Amino acid sequence: MYSEAFNLLCEILDDQQLNDYIKEITGKNLTIINSGVQIDTPAARIALTGGDYTRSINTNGEVNFSVAFDMPLWNDNAFEQAVDFLDYVIPIFFSYGSGLNNKNIITRASPVIHEIDPEKDFWTITINLTIKILIS
């Protein structure tokens, strides 16, 4: 159940439309970080934040992940850029798994925006996600 949700997120983060958008606004390619390494480019960090697996779950379950985008946003309108980023990216997350034959879907997205390093104009845009997984 957990690996299926993680694989769905990796597929979304590999989306060409998403990656083209990030390159357009930052001038750099998105990097997916799966370990403790930190880099100074647009990056996405994935974290498992919850999801119970019990004996009573026999058809589907919900898993919670967060995807934190570390974005070098500049200018006086960096917060506005972060909000625009959410407006663009969240629909991409919801578009995955929404077809009739797809068994895993994102059911909820809850965003948070933080300015991490004001001297470097580095922002973290976190999207907390609930993913419904069909257990086969």
Phi and psi in radians as a Rosetta constraint file:
Dihedral C 1 N 2 CA 2 C 2 CIRCULARHARMONIC -1.206 0.35
Dihedral N 2 CA 2 C 2 N 3 CIRCULARHARMONIC -0.717 0.35
Dihedral C 2 N 3 CA 3 C 3 CIRCULARHARMONIC -1.188 0.35
Dihedral N 3 CA 3 C 3 N 4 CIRCULARHARMONIC -0.574 0.35
Dihedral C 3 N 4 CA 4 C 4 CIRCULARHARMONIC -1.122 0.35
Dihedral N 4 CA 4 C 4 N 5 CIRCULARHARMONIC -0.717 0.35
Dihedral C 4 N 5 CA 5 C 5 CIRCULARHARMONIC -1.157 0.35
Dihedral N 5 CA 5 C 5 N 6 CIRCULARHARMONIC -0.737 0.35
Dihedral C 5 N 6 CA 6 C 6 CIRCULARHARMONIC -1.090 0.35
Dihedral N 6 CA 6 C 6 N 7 CIRCULARHARMONIC -0.753 0.35
Dihedral C 6 N 7 CA 7 C 7 CIRCULARHARMONIC -1.095 0.35
Dihedral N 7 CA 7 C 7 N 8 CIRCULARHARMONIC -0.658 0.35
Dihedral C 7 N 8 CA 8 C 8 CIRCULARHARMONIC -1.088 0.35
Dihedral N 8 CA 8 C 8 N 9 CIRCULARHARMONIC -0.760 0.35
Dihedral C 8 N 9 CA 9 C 9 CIRCULARHARMONIC -1.108 0.35
Dihedral N 9 CA 9 C 9 N 10 CIRCULARHARMONIC -0.718 0.35
Dihedral C 9 N 10 CA 10 C 10 CIRCULARHARMONIC -1.095 0.35
Dihedral N 10 CA 10 C 10 N 11 CIRCULARHARMONIC -0.677 0.35
Dihedral C 10 N 11 CA 11 C 11 CIRCULARHARMONIC -1.099 0.35
Dihedral N 11 CA 11 C 11 N 12 CIRCULARHARMONIC -0.740 0.35
Dihedral C 11 N 12 CA 12 C 12 CIRCULARHARMONIC -1.140 0.35
Dihedral N 12 CA 12 C 12 N 13 CIRCULARHARMONIC -0.758 0.35
Dihedral C 12 N 13 CA 13 C 13 CIRCULARHARMONIC -1.195 0.35
Dihedral N 13 CA 13 C 13 N 14 CIRCULARHARMONIC -0.280 0.35
Dihedral C 13 N 14 CA 14 C 14 CIRCULARHARMONIC -1.597 0.35
Dihedral N 14 CA 14 C 14 N 15 CIRCULARHARMONIC 0.016 0.35
Dihedral C 14 N 15 CA 15 C 15 CIRCULARHARMONIC -1.033 0.35
Dihedral N 15 CA 15 C 15 N 16 CIRCULARHARMONIC 2.276 0.35
Dihedral C 15 N 16 CA 16 C 16 CIRCULARHARMONIC -1.129 0.35
Dihedral N 16 CA 16 C 16 N 17 CIRCULARHARMONIC -0.722 0.35
Dihedral C 16 N 17 CA 17 C 17 CIRCULARHARMONIC -1.070 0.35
Dihedral N 17 CA 17 C 17 N 18 CIRCULARHARMONIC -0.762 0.35
Dihedral C 17 N 18 CA 18 C 18 CIRCULARHARMONIC -1.095 0.35
Dihedral N 18 CA 18 C 18 N 19 CIRCULARHARMONIC -0.829 0.35
Dihedral C 18 N 19 CA 19 C 19 CIRCULARHARMONIC -1.165 0.35
Dihedral N 19 CA 19 C 19 N 20 CIRCULARHARMONIC -0.658 0.35
Dihedral C 19 N 20 CA 20 C 20 CIRCULARHARMONIC -1.108 0.35
Dihedral N 20 CA 20 C 20 N 21 CIRCULARHARMONIC -0.706 0.35
Dihedral C 20 N 21 CA 21 C 21 CIRCULARHARMONIC -1.114 0.35
Dihedral N 21 CA 21 C 21 N 22 CIRCULARHARMONIC -0.795 0.35
Dihedral C 21 N 22 CA 22 C 22 CIRCULARHARMONIC -1.106 0.35
Dihedral N 22 CA 22 C 22 N 23 CIRCULARHARMONIC -0.711 0.35
Dihedral C 22 N 23 CA 23 C 23 CIRCULARHARMONIC -1.143 0.35
Dihedral N 23 CA 23 C 23 N 24 CIRCULARHARMONIC -0.635 0.35
Dihedral C 23 N 24 CA 24 C 24 CIRCULARHARMONIC -1.123 0.35
Dihedral N 24 CA 24 C 24 N 25 CIRCULARHARMONIC -0.739 0.35
Dihedral C 24 N 25 CA 25 C 25 CIRCULARHARMONIC -1.502 0.35
Dihedral N 25 CA 25 C 25 N 26 CIRCULARHARMONIC -0.364 0.35
Dihedral C 25 N 26 CA 26 C 26 CIRCULARHARMONIC -2.002 0.35
Dihedral N 26 CA 26 C 26 N 27 CIRCULARHARMONIC -0.332 0.35
Dihedral C 26 N 27 CA 27 C 27 CIRCULARHARMONIC 1.401 0.35
Dihedral N 27 CA 27 C 27 N 28 CIRCULARHARMONIC 0.094 0.35
Dihedral C 27 N 28 CA 28 C 28 CIRCULARHARMONIC -2.332 0.35
Dihedral N 28 CA 28 C 28 N 29 CIRCULARHARMONIC 2.780 0.35
Dihedral C 28 N 29 CA 29 C 29 CIRCULARHARMONIC -1.429 0.35
Dihedral N 29 CA 29 C 29 N 30 CIRCULARHARMONIC 2.608 0.35
Dihedral C 29 N 30 CA 30 C 30 CIRCULARHARMONIC -1.309 0.35
Dihedral N 30 CA 30 C 30 N 31 CIRCULARHARMONIC 2.406 0.35
Dihedral C 30 N 31 CA 31 C 31 CIRCULARHARMONIC -2.026 0.35
Dihedral N 31 CA 31 C 31 N 32 CIRCULARHARMONIC 2.391 0.35
Dihedral C 31 N 32 CA 32 C 32 CIRCULARHARMONIC -1.715 0.35
Dihedral N 32 CA 32 C 32 N 33 CIRCULARHARMONIC 2.178 0.35
Dihedral C 32 N 33 CA 33 C 33 CIRCULARHARMONIC -1.811 0.35
Dihedral N 33 CA 33 C 33 N 34 CIRCULARHARMONIC 2.090 0.35
Dihedral C 33 N 34 CA 34 C 34 CIRCULARHARMONIC -1.883 0.35
Dihedral N 34 CA 34 C 34 N 35 CIRCULARHARMONIC -0.014 0.35
Dihedral C 34 N 35 CA 35 C 35 CIRCULARHARMONIC -2.349 0.35
Dihedral N 35 CA 35 C 35 N 36 CIRCULARHARMONIC -2.928 0.35
Dihedral C 35 N 36 CA 36 C 36 CIRCULARHARMONIC -1.359 0.35
Dihedral N 36 CA 36 C 36 N 37 CIRCULARHARMONIC -0.004 0.35
Dihedral C 36 N 37 CA 37 C 37 CIRCULARHARMONIC -1.218 0.35
Dihedral N 37 CA 37 C 37 N 38 CIRCULARHARMONIC 2.357 0.35
Dihedral C 37 N 38 CA 38 C 38 CIRCULARHARMONIC -1.990 0.35
Dihedral N 38 CA 38 C 38 N 39 CIRCULARHARMONIC 2.431 0.35
Dihedral C 38 N 39 CA 39 C 39 CIRCULARHARMONIC -2.267 0.35
Dihedral N 39 CA 39 C 39 N 40 CIRCULARHARMONIC 2.937 0.35
Dihedral C 39 N 40 CA 40 C 40 CIRCULARHARMONIC -1.838 0.35
Dihedral N 40 CA 40 C 40 N 41 CIRCULARHARMONIC 0.684 0.35
Dihedral C 40 N 41 CA 41 C 41 CIRCULARHARMONIC -2.252 0.35
Dihedral N 41 CA 41 C 41 N 42 CIRCULARHARMONIC 3.028 0.35
Dihedral C 41 N 42 CA 42 C 42 CIRCULARHARMONIC -1.024 0.35
Dihedral N 42 CA 42 C 42 N 43 CIRCULARHARMONIC 2.214 0.35
Dihedral C 42 N 43 CA 43 C 43 CIRCULARHARMONIC -2.452 0.35
Dihedral N 43 CA 43 C 43 N 44 CIRCULARHARMONIC 2.680 0.35
Dihedral C 43 N 44 CA 44 C 44 CIRCULARHARMONIC -2.093 0.35
Dihedral N 44 CA 44 C 44 N 45 CIRCULARHARMONIC 2.252 0.35
Dihedral C 44 N 45 CA 45 C 45 CIRCULARHARMONIC -1.963 0.35
Dihedral N 45 CA 45 C 45 N 46 CIRCULARHARMONIC 2.297 0.35
Dihedral C 45 N 46 CA 46 C 46 CIRCULARHARMONIC -1.873 0.35
Dihedral N 46 CA 46 C 46 N 47 CIRCULARHARMONIC 2.341 0.35
Dihedral C 46 N 47 CA 47 C 47 CIRCULARHARMONIC -2.378 0.35
Dihedral N 47 CA 47 C 47 N 48 CIRCULARHARMONIC 2.405 0.35
Dihedral C 47 N 48 CA 48 C 48 CIRCULARHARMONIC -1.409 0.35
Dihedral N 48 CA 48 C 48 N 49 CIRCULARHARMONIC 2.175 0.35
Dihedral C 48 N 49 CA 49 C 49 CIRCULARHARMONIC -2.032 0.35
Dihedral N 49 CA 49 C 49 N 50 CIRCULARHARMONIC -0.099 0.35
Dihedral C 49 N 50 CA 50 C 50 CIRCULARHARMONIC 2.906 0.35
Dihedral N 50 CA 50 C 50 N 51 CIRCULARHARMONIC 3.044 0.35
Dihedral C 50 N 51 CA 51 C 51 CIRCULARHARMONIC 2.370 0.35
Dihedral N 51 CA 51 C 51 N 52 CIRCULARHARMONIC 1.938 0.35
Dihedral C 51 N 52 CA 52 C 52 CIRCULARHARMONIC -1.501 0.35
Dihedral N 52 CA 52 C 52 N 53 CIRCULARHARMONIC 2.462 0.35
Dihedral C 52 N 53 CA 53 C 53 CIRCULARHARMONIC -2.159 0.35
Dihedral N 53 CA 53 C 53 N 54 CIRCULARHARMONIC 1.955 0.35
Dihedral C 53 N 54 CA 54 C 54 CIRCULARHARMONIC -2.224 0.35
Dihedral N 54 CA 54 C 54 N 55 CIRCULARHARMONIC 2.956 0.35
Dihedral C 54 N 55 CA 55 C 55 CIRCULARHARMONIC -1.103 0.35
Dihedral N 55 CA 55 C 55 N 56 CIRCULARHARMONIC -0.480 0.35
Dihedral C 55 N 56 CA 56 C 56 CIRCULARHARMONIC -1.354 0.35
Dihedral N 56 CA 56 C 56 N 57 CIRCULARHARMONIC -0.213 0.35
Dihedral C 56 N 57 CA 57 C 57 CIRCULARHARMONIC -1.415 0.35
Dihedral N 57 CA 57 C 57 N 58 CIRCULARHARMONIC 1.937 0.35
Dihedral C 57 N 58 CA 58 C 58 CIRCULARHARMONIC -2.218 0.35
Dihedral N 58 CA 58 C 58 N 59 CIRCULARHARMONIC -0.185 0.35
Dihedral C 58 N 59 CA 59 C 59 CIRCULARHARMONIC -2.120 0.35
Dihedral N 59 CA 59 C 59 N 60 CIRCULARHARMONIC -0.738 0.35
Dihedral C 59 N 60 CA 60 C 60 CIRCULARHARMONIC -2.701 0.35
Dihedral N 60 CA 60 C 60 N 61 CIRCULARHARMONIC 2.826 0.35
Dihedral C 60 N 61 CA 61 C 61 CIRCULARHARMONIC -2.546 0.35
Dihedral N 61 CA 61 C 61 N 62 CIRCULARHARMONIC 2.882 0.35
Dihedral C 61 N 62 CA 62 C 62 CIRCULARHARMONIC -1.999 0.35
Dihedral N 62 CA 62 C 62 N 63 CIRCULARHARMONIC 2.385 0.35
Dihedral C 62 N 63 CA 63 C 63 CIRCULARHARMONIC -2.149 0.35
Dihedral N 63 CA 63 C 63 N 64 CIRCULARHARMONIC 2.454 0.35
Dihedral C 63 N 64 CA 64 C 64 CIRCULARHARMONIC -1.939 0.35
Dihedral N 64 CA 64 C 64 N 65 CIRCULARHARMONIC 2.220 0.35
Dihedral C 64 N 65 CA 65 C 65 CIRCULARHARMONIC -2.234 0.35
Dihedral N 65 CA 65 C 65 N 66 CIRCULARHARMONIC 2.746 0.35
Dihedral C 65 N 66 CA 66 C 66 CIRCULARHARMONIC -2.131 0.35
Dihedral N 66 CA 66 C 66 N 67 CIRCULARHARMONIC 2.495 0.35
Dihedral C 66 N 67 CA 67 C 67 CIRCULARHARMONIC -2.075 0.35
Dihedral N 67 CA 67 C 67 N 68 CIRCULARHARMONIC 2.026 0.35
Dihedral C 67 N 68 CA 68 C 68 CIRCULARHARMONIC -1.847 0.35
Dihedral N 68 CA 68 C 68 N 69 CIRCULARHARMONIC 2.055 0.35
Dihedral C 68 N 69 CA 69 C 69 CIRCULARHARMONIC -1.649 0.35
Dihedral N 69 CA 69 C 69 N 70 CIRCULARHARMONIC 2.049 0.35
Dihedral C 69 N 70 CA 70 C 70 CIRCULARHARMONIC -1.598 0.35
Dihedral N 70 CA 70 C 70 N 71 CIRCULARHARMONIC 1.955 0.35
Dihedral C 70 N 71 CA 71 C 71 CIRCULARHARMONIC -2.123 0.35
Dihedral N 71 CA 71 C 71 N 72 CIRCULARHARMONIC 2.205 0.35
Dihedral C 71 N 72 CA 72 C 72 CIRCULARHARMONIC -1.423 0.35
Dihedral N 72 CA 72 C 72 N 73 CIRCULARHARMONIC 1.627 0.35
Dihedral C 72 N 73 CA 73 C 73 CIRCULARHARMONIC -1.843 0.35
Dihedral N 73 CA 73 C 73 N 74 CIRCULARHARMONIC 2.338 0.35
Dihedral C 73 N 74 CA 74 C 74 CIRCULARHARMONIC -2.000 0.35
Dihedral N 74 CA 74 C 74 N 75 CIRCULARHARMONIC -3.096 0.35
Dihedral C 74 N 75 CA 75 C 75 CIRCULARHARMONIC 1.366 0.35
Dihedral N 75 CA 75 C 75 N 76 CIRCULARHARMONIC 2.993 0.35
Dihedral C 75 N 76 CA 76 C 76 CIRCULARHARMONIC -1.278 0.35
Dihedral N 76 CA 76 C 76 N 77 CIRCULARHARMONIC -0.253 0.35
Dihedral C 76 N 77 CA 77 C 77 CIRCULARHARMONIC -1.842 0.35
Dihedral N 77 CA 77 C 77 N 78 CIRCULARHARMONIC 0.554 0.35
Dihedral C 77 N 78 CA 78 C 78 CIRCULARHARMONIC -1.074 0.35
Dihedral N 78 CA 78 C 78 N 79 CIRCULARHARMONIC -0.709 0.35
Dihedral C 78 N 79 CA 79 C 79 CIRCULARHARMONIC -1.106 0.35
Dihedral N 79 CA 79 C 79 N 80 CIRCULARHARMONIC -0.735 0.35
Dihedral C 79 N 80 CA 80 C 80 CIRCULARHARMONIC -1.072 0.35
Dihedral N 80 CA 80 C 80 N 81 CIRCULARHARMONIC -0.667 0.35
Dihedral C 80 N 81 CA 81 C 81 CIRCULARHARMONIC -1.084 0.35
Dihedral N 81 CA 81 C 81 N 82 CIRCULARHARMONIC -0.680 0.35
Dihedral C 81 N 82 CA 82 C 82 CIRCULARHARMONIC -1.143 0.35
Dihedral N 82 CA 82 C 82 N 83 CIRCULARHARMONIC -0.707 0.35
Dihedral C 82 N 83 CA 83 C 83 CIRCULARHARMONIC -1.144 0.35
Dihedral N 83 CA 83 C 83 N 84 CIRCULARHARMONIC -0.752 0.35
Dihedral C 83 N 84 CA 84 C 84 CIRCULARHARMONIC -1.057 0.35
Dihedral N 84 CA 84 C 84 N 85 CIRCULARHARMONIC -0.660 0.35
Dihedral C 84 N 85 CA 85 C 85 CIRCULARHARMONIC -1.006 0.35
Dihedral N 85 CA 85 C 85 N 86 CIRCULARHARMONIC -0.802 0.35
Dihedral C 85 N 86 CA 86 C 86 CIRCULARHARMONIC -1.082 0.35
Dihedral N 86 CA 86 C 86 N 87 CIRCULARHARMONIC -0.771 0.35
Dihedral C 86 N 87 CA 87 C 87 CIRCULARHARMONIC -1.060 0.35
Dihedral N 87 CA 87 C 87 N 88 CIRCULARHARMONIC -0.530 0.35
Dihedral C 87 N 88 CA 88 C 88 CIRCULARHARMONIC -1.478 0.35
Dihedral N 88 CA 88 C 88 N 89 CIRCULARHARMONIC -0.733 0.35
Dihedral C 88 N 89 CA 89 C 89 CIRCULARHARMONIC -1.437 0.35
Dihedral N 89 CA 89 C 89 N 90 CIRCULARHARMONIC -0.696 0.35
Dihedral C 89 N 90 CA 90 C 90 CIRCULARHARMONIC -1.022 0.35
Dihedral N 90 CA 90 C 90 N 91 CIRCULARHARMONIC -0.743 0.35
Dihedral C 90 N 91 CA 91 C 91 CIRCULARHARMONIC -1.058 0.35
Dihedral N 91 CA 91 C 91 N 92 CIRCULARHARMONIC -0.520 0.35
Dihedral C 91 N 92 CA 92 C 92 CIRCULARHARMONIC -1.137 0.35
Dihedral N 92 CA 92 C 92 N 93 CIRCULARHARMONIC -0.755 0.35
Dihedral C 92 N 93 CA 93 C 93 CIRCULARHARMONIC -1.048 0.35
Dihedral N 93 CA 93 C 93 N 94 CIRCULARHARMONIC -0.755 0.35
Dihedral C 93 N 94 CA 94 C 94 CIRCULARHARMONIC -1.267 0.35
Dihedral N 94 CA 94 C 94 N 95 CIRCULARHARMONIC -0.373 0.35
Dihedral C 94 N 95 CA 95 C 95 CIRCULARHARMONIC -1.286 0.35
Dihedral N 95 CA 95 C 95 N 96 CIRCULARHARMONIC -0.349 0.35
Dihedral C 95 N 96 CA 96 C 96 CIRCULARHARMONIC -1.441 0.35
Dihedral N 96 CA 96 C 96 N 97 CIRCULARHARMONIC 2.369 0.35
Dihedral C 96 N 97 CA 97 C 97 CIRCULARHARMONIC 1.318 0.35
Dihedral N 97 CA 97 C 97 N 98 CIRCULARHARMONIC 0.205 0.35
Dihedral C 97 N 98 CA 98 C 98 CIRCULARHARMONIC -1.587 0.35
Dihedral N 98 CA 98 C 98 N 99 CIRCULARHARMONIC -0.088 0.35
Dihedral C 98 N 99 CA 99 C 99 CIRCULARHARMONIC -1.312 0.35
Dihedral N 99 CA 99 C 99 N 100 CIRCULARHARMONIC 2.904 0.35
Dihedral C 99 N 100 CA 100 C 100 CIRCULARHARMONIC -1.132 0.35
Dihedral N 100 CA 100 C 100 N 101 CIRCULARHARMONIC -0.563 0.35
Dihedral C 100 N 101 CA 101 C 101 CIRCULARHARMONIC -1.517 0.35
Dihedral N 101 CA 101 C 101 N 102 CIRCULARHARMONIC -0.111 0.35
Dihedral C 101 N 102 CA 102 C 102 CIRCULARHARMONIC -1.513 0.35
Dihedral N 102 CA 102 C 102 N 103 CIRCULARHARMONIC 2.346 0.35
Dihedral C 102 N 103 CA 103 C 103 CIRCULARHARMONIC -1.762 0.35
Dihedral N 103 CA 103 C 103 N 104 CIRCULARHARMONIC -0.217 0.35
Dihedral C 103 N 104 CA 104 C 104 CIRCULARHARMONIC -2.076 0.35
Dihedral N 104 CA 104 C 104 N 105 CIRCULARHARMONIC 2.191 0.35
Dihedral C 104 N 105 CA 105 C 105 CIRCULARHARMONIC -2.392 0.35
Dihedral N 105 CA 105 C 105 N 106 CIRCULARHARMONIC 2.688 0.35
Dihedral C 105 N 106 CA 106 C 106 CIRCULARHARMONIC -1.506 0.35
Dihedral N 106 CA 106 C 106 N 107 CIRCULARHARMONIC 2.178 0.35
Dihedral C 106 N 107 CA 107 C 107 CIRCULARHARMONIC -1.831 0.35
Dihedral N 107 CA 107 C 107 N 108 CIRCULARHARMONIC -0.332 0.35
Dihedral C 107 N 108 CA 108 C 108 CIRCULARHARMONIC -2.647 0.35
Dihedral N 108 CA 108 C 108 N 109 CIRCULARHARMONIC 2.451 0.35
Dihedral C 108 N 109 CA 109 C 109 CIRCULARHARMONIC -2.324 0.35
Dihedral N 109 CA 109 C 109 N 110 CIRCULARHARMONIC 2.252 0.35
Dihedral C 109 N 110 CA 110 C 110 CIRCULARHARMONIC -2.269 0.35
Dihedral N 110 CA 110 C 110 N 111 CIRCULARHARMONIC 1.893 0.35
Dihedral C 110 N 111 CA 111 C 111 CIRCULARHARMONIC -1.587 0.35
Dihedral N 111 CA 111 C 111 N 112 CIRCULARHARMONIC 2.713 0.35
Dihedral C 111 N 112 CA 112 C 112 CIRCULARHARMONIC -2.470 0.35
Dihedral N 112 CA 112 C 112 N 113 CIRCULARHARMONIC 2.424 0.35
Dihedral C 112 N 113 CA 113 C 113 CIRCULARHARMONIC -2.128 0.35
Dihedral N 113 CA 113 C 113 N 114 CIRCULARHARMONIC 2.268 0.35
Dihedral C 113 N 114 CA 114 C 114 CIRCULARHARMONIC -2.308 0.35
Dihedral N 114 CA 114 C 114 N 115 CIRCULARHARMONIC 2.425 0.35
Dihedral C 114 N 115 CA 115 C 115 CIRCULARHARMONIC -1.576 0.35
Dihedral N 115 CA 115 C 115 N 116 CIRCULARHARMONIC 1.955 0.35
Dihedral C 115 N 116 CA 116 C 116 CIRCULARHARMONIC -1.455 0.35
Dihedral N 116 CA 116 C 116 N 117 CIRCULARHARMONIC -0.828 0.35
Dihedral C 116 N 117 CA 117 C 117 CIRCULARHARMONIC -2.311 0.35
Dihedral N 117 CA 117 C 117 N 118 CIRCULARHARMONIC 1.631 0.35
Dihedral C 117 N 118 CA 118 C 118 CIRCULARHARMONIC -1.034 0.35
Dihedral N 118 CA 118 C 118 N 119 CIRCULARHARMONIC -0.501 0.35
Dihedral C 118 N 119 CA 119 C 119 CIRCULARHARMONIC -1.200 0.35
Dihedral N 119 CA 119 C 119 N 120 CIRCULARHARMONIC -0.522 0.35
Dihedral C 119 N 120 CA 120 C 120 CIRCULARHARMONIC -1.817 0.35
Dihedral N 120 CA 120 C 120 N 121 CIRCULARHARMONIC 0.016 0.35
Dihedral C 120 N 121 CA 121 C 121 CIRCULARHARMONIC 0.940 0.35
Dihedral N 121 CA 121 C 121 N 122 CIRCULARHARMONIC 0.849 0.35
Dihedral C 121 N 122 CA 122 C 122 CIRCULARHARMONIC -1.852 0.35
Dihedral N 122 CA 122 C 122 N 123 CIRCULARHARMONIC 2.134 0.35
Dihedral C 122 N 123 CA 123 C 123 CIRCULARHARMONIC -2.042 0.35
Dihedral N 123 CA 123 C 123 N 124 CIRCULARHARMONIC 2.552 0.35
Dihedral C 123 N 124 CA 124 C 124 CIRCULARHARMONIC -1.979 0.35
Dihedral N 124 CA 124 C 124 N 125 CIRCULARHARMONIC 2.167 0.35
Dihedral C 124 N 125 CA 125 C 125 CIRCULARHARMONIC -1.981 0.35
Dihedral N 125 CA 125 C 125 N 126 CIRCULARHARMONIC 1.869 0.35
Dihedral C 125 N 126 CA 126 C 126 CIRCULARHARMONIC -1.791 0.35
Dihedral N 126 CA 126 C 126 N 127 CIRCULARHARMONIC 2.352 0.35
Dihedral C 126 N 127 CA 127 C 127 CIRCULARHARMONIC -2.073 0.35
Dihedral N 127 CA 127 C 127 N 128 CIRCULARHARMONIC 1.954 0.35
Dihedral C 127 N 128 CA 128 C 128 CIRCULARHARMONIC -1.481 0.35
Dihedral N 128 CA 128 C 128 N 129 CIRCULARHARMONIC 2.176 0.35
Dihedral C 128 N 129 CA 129 C 129 CIRCULARHARMONIC -2.089 0.35
Dihedral N 129 CA 129 C 129 N 130 CIRCULARHARMONIC 2.485 0.35
Dihedral C 129 N 130 CA 130 C 130 CIRCULARHARMONIC -1.914 0.35
Dihedral N 130 CA 130 C 130 N 131 CIRCULARHARMONIC 2.192 0.35
Dihedral C 130 N 131 CA 131 C 131 CIRCULARHARMONIC -2.058 0.35
Dihedral N 131 CA 131 C 131 N 132 CIRCULARHARMONIC 2.173 0.35
Dihedral C 131 N 132 CA 132 C 132 CIRCULARHARMONIC -1.582 0.35
Dihedral N 132 CA 132 C 132 N 133 CIRCULARHARMONIC 2.152 0.35
Dihedral C 132 N 133 CA 133 C 133 CIRCULARHARMONIC -1.971 0.35
Dihedral N 133 CA 133 C 133 N 134 CIRCULARHARMONIC 2.211 0.35
Dihedral C 133 N 134 CA 134 C 134 CIRCULARHARMONIC -1.445 0.35
Dihedral N 134 CA 134 C 134 N 135 CIRCULARHARMONIC 2.105 0.35
Dihedral C 134 N 135 CA 135 C 135 CIRCULARHARMONIC -1.559 0.35
Dihedral N 135 CA 135 C 135 N 136 CIRCULARHARMONIC 2.168 0.35
